[in-house]
């Protein structure tokens, strides 16, 4: 007798999902119209991990996305948002993908030919194949680069093409992204998150992998450089850019140096990155900075994120820029009106992926057609910038205009027709997305990526990523940027080899050099360490003031003098204004301000500083560290509970940095910052609570602030005494919270960090550390006074300043310092 399938097995769930979905979905859907069994197989994998709860599947893939560190920023917002990922990937079979791939490669080659002509001989314009106004009228046409051959011989190294799938299944090009193509990192992160959720999908459907594409792109950049072992960077505008998390992930994955404009310097027509070991030559930059902001000497003189002299180095052939400045001239919607004819003229073939029908209004007959038929068209700016007739930068469906908007558009169309294009309204296919606990149809677009490999040939990322619309309206113009994203899986019958971006197991040459550390990143790690210590010290003082001492005799009954000194220390740190009195209610409010008030240098404010600083070195921090630094401020009811939660978070971050960070320059600067800040806090505590004439409460408070109560009790079985406590928290090199321990660590770090000279002489920061070590080592607990502690504090400040002068190169400092070697 045949065995009946379980009522609620994965196959049953998948078939029911498909049936329910297609019963309420039109025919223009990739699942319902395909008859492809791969969709059922994918949904079975989803049911195997989520049961019948699609909402659980969405939460699970979103959790994996957060674990990977995927995020994005909306313009105007300070905090990142989690990347919205659907648990249902888009599936494309290999036969259909071959057509897309062929069309994208053809388009990339065509765009390269057009750019080579526009910035070279200019035949397309001079012979009338492209209107001159269409080229020179674009804000992205970079006139200074006309006649300049790009280093490596290519204007384009990496492009993205936006595709829409029509109701009948045909694919058409909606837009080209050439200036700063974004999204490849999100496609990679989507694949990682979906693979962790649907672990069996890769083998079951023979899904093509992403790693070979990224390896080919990296090889292509390297091949375009003049040096055989080039140094390649990803040039980012910084952590406030909307796609900075993607940039950090790509830099880490590809092994590129994530750099900002301030990290770079142009000298003698070469480009260098400012590092802790001096200036290091950089050969190629995958840029995410607007071309107009790249070099204030060549383009926008107001740019503060560019590199003065970068274009001179580019013109000399000494640095490759991917993509070349000026490539954005072909992004304008108006170019689409001429691409079909240009393709036939330049390649002898028609576009394999057709362009959506476009009419540029700079031509009289086309303008008249748009004016007459604009109600059935998509209307937009020809060059991507706002116009008087279309104040926003997004395209507008003519049918959605009110009378006032329509009149405004037609008046300005008559005045400046060259500023406008009309395009057909594209209807999109839909795909399933999880809404609530059900599959619902939503329109989507597909972004596909292509890159040059080491041979200069175009390779296409198998899949890309899908943008999914928020609403059911399937017009591309209404969908806009989309609400969700989805992984795109190209599948077929042939098994896919298990390739990785990693080299063959025995092919990679061993190296223990951790790589180049830019001065800006070292600066960030240094101050990340300092602010973490500063926050922990302030939190400790607040907890002690509220009576969280482990000393039963002193705990909640500190003398008023000791409490007053604690309050004075907290006030002097800028964490809160002085309370009106030392009554419990006033102290409680004072502590709340010092912990949470955003207008003071409270614990919350300090945590905000650490979050911002960590954002500048995200590519070098583990996901666990990022999650702890990004964690919201605790909301426990009791203040001591909130303080305890924060204390545990500080301890976890310290543990991660101590046990999980490699002993590289990044770790040394991070720990160096911690040691300098901790040493200063110990000195200030000793001056306030450890001087001659202090009470037993004062000494106990000093031990609390130095986290040394247990060490003292284990060592001295009798009561608390001032001199032994001073020895323990200042002079005992075996106590990890003591001043002597911090000073020893500072000296070790500065001895291990690189120096510029080769004469063997100590540099200023090393000299300062040696003198401080001698001062502490020769001190005696019984004779330490406020003057000696003030001298130690001054020397700590001089060490910090010397470290900043030596390693954190500022823009005003000379590029060629004494003894500086260029590599």
N, C-alpha and C positions, 0 to 999 in steps of 0.2 A: 504494500500500500504506500502510495506516494506521501512524503512528509509535507504537511502544509506549512507555508512560511509563517513565522511569528507575526502576530497581528500588528505589532509596533516595531518591526525591524526597520533598518535604514532604507531598504528598497521600498517598503510600503510608504514611509514618510515622503521619500523623494517623488514617487509617482503621484501621491496625493497632492503634493505641493505643485507639481507641474500641471496636473489636471485642474486644480482650483485656479491657478494663475491664468492659464490659457483660456479658461471659460469666461474670464472677465477682461481679456486683453484683445486688442485688435490684431490684425494680421501682420502689421509692420513692427514685429518684435523679433529679436534675434533668437529667443528661445522657442517661441511658438511657431515661427515660420520656417525653422531650419530642419526640423525632423532629425536633428543630430543627437545620437544617443550619448554623446559626451556630456551634454548638459545634465542628463539624468544621472550619469556616473558622478559628476561633480557634486550634485545635490545629495547623492548617497553618502559621499565623503563628509559633507556638511552634517547630515543627519547622524552619522556615526559618532561625531564628537559633541553634537548639541542635542541629540534626541529629537523631540518634536518642538523644541523651543528655539525658534529662529532669533528671538530677542537675545537669548543666551549666546548664540553664535556671534551676533553683532558685538556684544559686550566682550566676548573672548578675543575677537580679532582686534578690537579697539585697545584692549589691554596689552596685546602683543605689540601693537603700534606704539603705545606709550613706552613700553619697555625698551624698544629699539631707540627711542628718543625722537621720533618723528613729530614735527610741529610746524606751525607757520604763524605769521604775524599779520594782522590786519593793519593797514596804514592808519596811523593815529592812535593805536593802542600800544600800551607799554608792555603788556604781557603776551606771551605766546599762547596760541590755542592748540589743542591736540589735533592731529591730522585726521580728518573725517574719512574713514575707510570702510567700505562695504565688505561684508564677509563673502559675497557672491562675486567671483571673478567673471570677467568677460571672456568668452571662449571664441577663438578663431581657428578654423582648421588650416592645415598647412597649404592646401591648394589655394584657398582664398588669400592667405597671407602672401604667397608668392606674387600675386597680382599687386598687392599693396607695396611690397618690398621693391618690385620692379619699378613701380610708379614713383616711389620716393627717391630711389637712386637716380632715375631720369631727371627728376625735378632738381635734385641737388646739383647735378652736372650742368643743367640749364642755367640755374641761378649763378653758378660760378662763372660760366661763360659771359653772362650779362655783366656781372661785376667787373670782370677782367676788361671788358670793352669800355664800360663807363669810366673807370679809373685809368684806362689805357688810351687806345687810339680814338675812342669816341665815335666809331663808325655808325653805331645804331642811331645816334642822334643826328649826326651829320647827313645820313642818308634817309632820314625821315621815318625810320622804323619805330622810334620812340620820340614823343614830343619833348623838346628841351625843357618846357615848363614843368613837365612831370618829374624830371630829374632835379633840376636846380631849385624847384619850388619845394622840395622835400627838406624838412629840417634835419634829416638824417644823412643828407648828401654832404660829404666831408671834402670840400674843395681843396684844402691844403694837401691831400693825399693823391690828387690827380697826377699821373705820371710816375708814381712811386710803386715799384714792384714789391709786393709783400714778402717778408722773409719766409723761406720755405716754399715760395711759389704759389701759394693758395690764399685766397681771401676767406674761404669758408673751411672750417675744420669740424664744426659741430652744428647741426641744425635741428629744428623741430618743425613738424608739419601737422597742422590741425585738420583732422578729417571728420566728415559727417557721413553717416550711412543713411541713405534715403529709404523711403518706405518699400521700394522694390528690391533693396539689398545692394544698390550701387554705392560706391564710395566716391566722395568728391572732396576737393580741397577747400577748406574754409579760410585758412590763413597760414602764412609762413612766419616762423620766429627765427630771426637771424642775428639780431643785436646781442641779446643775452638769453639764449634759449633755456628756460627753466623746466623742471619737472622730471629730468632723468633720475635724480636722486630720490624723488618720491616714488617713481616707478620701481626702483630698486628696493626701497623700504616697504612698499606695498607687497612686493614679492616675498620679502623676508617674513612679514607678518602673516600673510596668507599661507605660506609654506609651514609655518609653525602651527597654524590652525588646522590646515588640511594636509597633514603630513604624507598621506598616501596618494595625493593627486598627481605629483610629479611623475612617479613611475606608472601609475595607472593610465594616464592619458599621454605619456611621452611628451611632456611639456618642455619646450625649448628653453634653455637657460640664458641668463643675462650676462654672466661673467665673461664669456668670450668677447662680447661687444665692448665692454669697458676695458678689457685688456688690449683690444685692437686700437681703441681711441688713445690710450696711454702710449702705445707704441707709435701711433701716428704723430703725436705731439713731439715725442723724442726724436723721431726721424726728421722732423722739420728743423731741428736745432743744428747749429754748427759743431758743437762739441759732442764727442762720442758718449760721454756720461753726463747728460745735462741735468740741471736742477730746474724743476718745473713747479710753478705755484698756481694756486687758485686765488685770483684777486677778488676780494669781497668788499662791498661798501661798509661792512661791519654788522654787528649783532642786531641792529635795528632794521636791517633790510627784511622785507617780508619773507624771503626764502632762505634766510641765514641758516636755519637748522639743516635744510637740504644741502647747502654748500659745505657745512662742516662735515656732514655724513659722507659726501662725495670725496672731500679731501682726505678723510681718514681711509675710506675704502680704496681709493686709487693711489694712496701714498704720496699725495701732493702736499706742498707746503701752503697752508692757509694764511694768506697775507693780506694786509690792508695797505692803503697808499702810504701811510706813515712808516710802514715797515721797509719801504723801498727807497732807494736813492739812485739817481742817474749820475754817472761820473765817466767822463771821457767816452761818451757814446756807448756805454755799457750800463747794465742795470744790476744793482746789488741789493741784497736783503740785509738789513741791519740786524746782526746777531750778537749774542754775548761774546762771541769769539772774533768780532770784527765784521767787516763787509764781505759777504759771500756772493759770488756771481750767480745770477738767475738767468736762465736761457729762454724760458717760455712762460707765458701767463695765460691761463684759461680765465678770462675776465668775466666778472659779473657787475662791473662798474659801467655806467652809461658812457659811451664813447666821448660825449661832449665834456665829461668831467675827468677824463683820463690824464690830461696834461694841461695845467693852467698856462703854460707858455705857448702851447700850440692852439688851444681851443678856448674854453671858458676860463678867463683869468680869475674868476671868483671861486673856482673850485677849491675846496679844502680837503678833498679825498683823493685827489690825483697825485701824480708823480712828476714834478718838473723835470723836463728833459727826456721823458719816456719816448716821445715820438721821434726825437733825434736818434735815440738808440735803435728804434724800430726802422727808421730810414736807413741807418747804417747796416741793417741786417743782423744786429746783435741780439735781438729779442723777438720771439714769435708771439703774436697776439692772436688768440683764438676767441672769437672771430675778429677779422680785421676791422678797425674802425671804418665806418662808412657803409658797412654791409646792410645796415638798416634801411637804406634807400629803397630796397626791394620789398620791405615789409608793408608798404603803403597799399591800401585796398585798390587804388587806381592802377597799380601795376598789373593786377589780375586781368584787366581789360585787354592787355596786350600780350600776355604770356602764351595763349594758344598760337597766335601767329608767329611769335618769336621762336617758339619751340619748333614749328614746322620749318622756319627759315634757317635756324642754327643747327638743328639735328636731323632734319629731313623726316621727322616722324611726328605724329600727333601725341598730345599728352596722354599718357596711360591712365593717369588719375585726372579726370576733367576738373577744370576750375569752375566755380559757381559763376553764372552769367553776371557780368559786371559792365556798367556803362560809366565812363569818366565824363563828367560834364564840361571838361575843358574843350570838348569838341562840339560844335553847334548842333549837329543832328542828334547826337547822344544826349545833349542837354535838353533839347526839346522833347525827346522821348521820355526822359526822367520826369520832366515837369508835367507831362501829360499822364504818365502812368504811375506817379509816385505813390498813390494809395495802395498799390499792389506790390510795392518794392520795400526793400530794406535800405534806409538812407543813412549815410555815414560821411564823416570827414575823409577827404581823399588822402590826407597825410597823417591821420591819427591824432590830431590836436583839435581842441574845441573851436568852433566857429560861431559866428553870430546867429546863423540859422539853426545850428544844433549845439546849444551851449554845453551839453555834456560830451564826454569823450566816447560814450558807448553808442553803437548804432541804434537807430530807432525804426520801428516798423511804421511805414506811412499810414497804415490803417489805424494805428493807435494814437495818432496825433489829434489834439483838439483844434478848434478853429484858429485860436491865437497862435499855436505852435505852427500850424500849417501855413498861415500867412507869413509869419516870421521867416520860415524856411524858404518860401517861394520868392520873397523879396530879396533875401540875400543870395539865393541861387541866381537871380537875374543880375545882381551886382557883381558877384565873384563866382562865376560858375566853376572855375578851375578848382575850387576848394571842396567839391562834392563828388560823390559817386552814388549811383544807385545799383543795387544788387537784387537778384531774385531772393525771395523768402524761402529759406531751406526748411523742409520738414524732415525731422530726424526719426530714425527707428528708436524703439525703446528697448530696455533691458531690465531684468528683475533686480530690485533692491529691497532690502529688508526695512519695512516701515512698521513700527510696533512689533507685532509677532506674525507678520504675514509678508509674502512677496507681492510687491506692487510694481507696475511698469513706470519707468521714468526715462525721458530722453537722455541721450548721451552723445558726447563727442570723443574722438580718439586722438590722442597726441602721440605721434610716432617720432623717433629720434634716429638720426643718421650721423655717422662720424667717419673721418678718414682713418685708415689703418696705416701700418708702417710702409706699405707700398703705395700709399696715396689713393687707394681705392675706397669707395664708399661702402660702409657696413651699416646695416639697419638693426636696431635693437628689436629682438623678436617680442613684440607686444606693446611696449609703451605703457601708458595708463589712460584710463577712461575718466572723464568728468561726467558726473551724473546730475541732471537738473533737479531742482527742488520741487518743481510743480509738474503736473502732467502735460502742460502745454508743450507741444513738440516742436515749436519754432526755435531755431538756433538763436535768434536774437533775444528771445524771451528768456532762454535758459541762462544766458550770461556766463558767469564764471563757474556755475554749478554749485551744488551743495555737498555732494559726496564724491569720492574717488573710488576706483576699483582697479584691481590688478587685471592685466590682460594676458591671457595664456594662449600661446600658439601651440597647437597639439597636432599630432599625426600618428601614422601607423609605425613609423620607424623609431626604434629605441634611441634615446638621446644620450650621448656619452656624458659621463660624470665629470664635467670640466669645472675648473675653479679659476679665480683670478690669481691664486697662488701658483708659484712655479712648481716644476716637477720636484719630487721629494728629495732628490740628491743634486738638483741642478743649481740651487741658490748658494752663492758664496757666503760663508759665515761672516757676520759683522757684529761687533758689540758697541759700535758707535751709535748712539740713539738718534743721530740725525741733527739737523739744524734747528736751533732754538732762537726765533726772532726776539729782539730786545723787548718789543711790546708784550709778547707772551710771557717773557720772564718777569716783566713789570707786573703783569696781571697776577701771576702766581704768587709773587712776593706780597702784594697787597691783599690777595685772597687770604693768605696765611695770617697777615696782620689783623684784618677785620674779623676773622673767625676767632682769634685769640681775644681781641678786644670785646667782642660780644660775649664770649664765655666769661671773661673777667668781670664785666658789668653784671651779668646774670648772677654770678657767684656772690658779688657784693649785695645784690638785692635779696638773695635768699638768706644770707647771713643776717642782714638787717631785719628780715621778717622772722628770724628765730629758727633757722633751719640748721643750726649747729648740731653736730653729733655729741658735743660736750654737754652731758646732763646738767652740770653745775652752771654753765654759762648760757645754754641754749636760748630760751625765750626770755631770759631776764638779764640781758646785757645792761650795764650801767649806762646812764644817760650820756656820760662823756664819750664812751665808746660808740654809742649810737650816733652822737653828734659828729664824731669823726667819720663814720661811715657815710652819713648824709653829705658831709663836706666833700668826701672823695667822689661820690656820685654826681654832685652838683658840678664839681670842677671838671668832670668828664664831658659836660654838656648834655647829659642825659635827661635832666629835669631841673626846673627852678627850685629854689630852696622852699621847704614846707613852712607854713606859718608857725608850727610848733612841732614838738616831738611826741605829741599824743598819738595813740595807736591809729586813730582814724586818719589823721593827717599823714602819718607814715605810710599807711596803706594806699592812700591816694597818690602820695609821692612815688611809691614803688610802682603803681599802675602806670603813671606817666613815664617813669624811667624804662618800663618794659615795652610800652605800646604806643606812646604818643608820636605821630609821624613828624610833628614840627620840631622835635628835639632829637638829639643823637641817642635815641633809645635803642633797646635791643631790636625792636622791629625795624627801625631805620638802618641799623648796622646790618641786619639780615638782608635788607634791600640792597645795600652796597655789595655784599658778597654775591648776591644773585646777578647783579649787573656785571661785576668783574668776571665772574665765572662764564658769563655769556661770551666774553671775548676770547676764551680759550676752550670752547666747548669741544673742539675736535680732539683735545688732549685729555679730556675727563671721561671717566667711566660713566655708564648709564646710571649706576647706583649713586654715584656722587652727584650727578646732575639732578636726580630725583630728590635727594636730600636737600640740596641747595634750593631747589624750586618749590619745596613743600610749603604749603600755606602756614601762616602763623597759627599756633594752636588756639583752640577755642574752648578749652576745659573751663568748667564753672569757677573753680577756685584758682587764685593767683599762684599759689604754690604748686598746684597741679600743672598749670601752664608752664611755670618755670622749670618744673621737673621734666616735662616733655621736651622743652627746648634743651635742657642740659643733656638729656639722652641723645638728642639729635646731634649736638656738638660732639659728644663722645663718639658717635657712630662715624661722623665725618673724619674725626681725628684718627679713628681706627682704620678707615679706608685709606687715608693718605699714608699712614705708617706701614700698613701691611700689604697694600695693593698697588701703590705707585712704584714704578721702577726707579732705581736710584740714578735718575737722569738729572740734567740741569733743571728741568721743570720742578722735580721734587725738591731739589736743593734750594731753589729760590722760595718755594712754598714753605719749606721748613725753616729757612733762614728768616722769613718774615714772621713766622710763629715765634721763633726764639727771641728775636729783637723785641717783639711786642710783649711777650711773657716776661722777659727780663725787666722791661720798663715797669710793668704792673707790679712785679715783686718789689722793686726798689721803692715805688710809691707807697705800697702797703707797709713796708718796713719803716719808712720815714714817718708814716702816720701812726703806726701802732707798736713799733718796736724800740723806741728811743728810751733813754734813761728817764725814770719817773712814771712810766706807763703802768697801768693797772694790770691785774691778772686777766681781766676781761679783754684788755687791749691785746695782750699776748695771745690769748685764745683766738681772738678775731684774726690776728695775723696768721696763725696756723690754718684757720678756716679759709682765708683768702688765698693762701698758698697751697690749699688742698693737701696739707701735711699733718693733719691731726692724728691719723692712724700711725704714720711713721714716728711721730713724736711719742705717742703712747707706748709703742712697742719698744722704743729705745730708752725712755725715761719712765720708770714706774711710779715715781713720786709726782707731785703736782707740777703745774706749768711754771716754768722759770724763763726769764727774758733772754739771758745769754745763750743757753742751749737752743732756744727757739730761733734766735738770730743766726746761730751757726748752721742750723738745719735748713733754713729757708734762703740763706744767702751764700754760705761758704762750702756746703757739703757737696762735692762733685758727684756723689752717688745718688743724690736725690733728684729725680727728673723734673721736679718743680722748683729747684733751687736756682739762684742766680748763677752760681759757679757752673752748673750743668749747662745752662743756656750759653754762657760765655764760651765754654769749651766747644759746644756745637757750632756756634757762630764761627769760631776760628777754623774748625774742620771744614765747614762749607766753603769758606773763602779760600782756603788752601786748595780745595779740589776744583774750584771753578777756573775757567781758562783765563790766561793773562795775555796781554798784547805784546809785551816785550820779550825778547829772547836773551836778556842779559842776566837772568836769574835773580834780579833784585825784586824785593817785595813791592807790591803796588800799594797806593795809599790806603785802601780799605783793609788790606792785610796788616799794614803797620798799625792802624788804629785798633784792630782786633787783638794784636799781640800786646799792645800797651794796656788794653783793658784787662786782658787775661792776667798780666803781671800784677796789676793793681788789685784785682780780686784775690789772686793766689797769695798775696803777701799781707792781706788784711787779717785782723783778729777780731773775733766776735765781740769781745769785751770792750774794744776801743772804737768800734764803728759808730760814727755819728752822722748827723744830717748833712754836714759838709761833704763827707766822703760819698754818701749816697747821691747827693746832687752832682758830684763829679762823675760818678758812674753813669748817671742819666744823661749828662752832657756828652759823654763819650759814646753812648749808644746812639744818640742823635747824629753824631758825626759819622759813625759807621753807616747808618742808614743813608745819610747824604752822600757819602763816598760810594756806596753801592749804586745809588741812583745815577751819579755822575759817570761811573765807569760802565755800567751795564745797560742802563735804560736810556739809550741815546735819544736826545731831544732834537727837534728840528733845527734849533739854532746852533747846535754844536757843529764844529767843522767835521766834514766827512772823512778827511784824511788826518786823523789824529797821529800824534807821535808814536812811531813803532807799529802803526796799523798796516797789516798785510791784506792784500786783496786776493781772494781765492775764487 
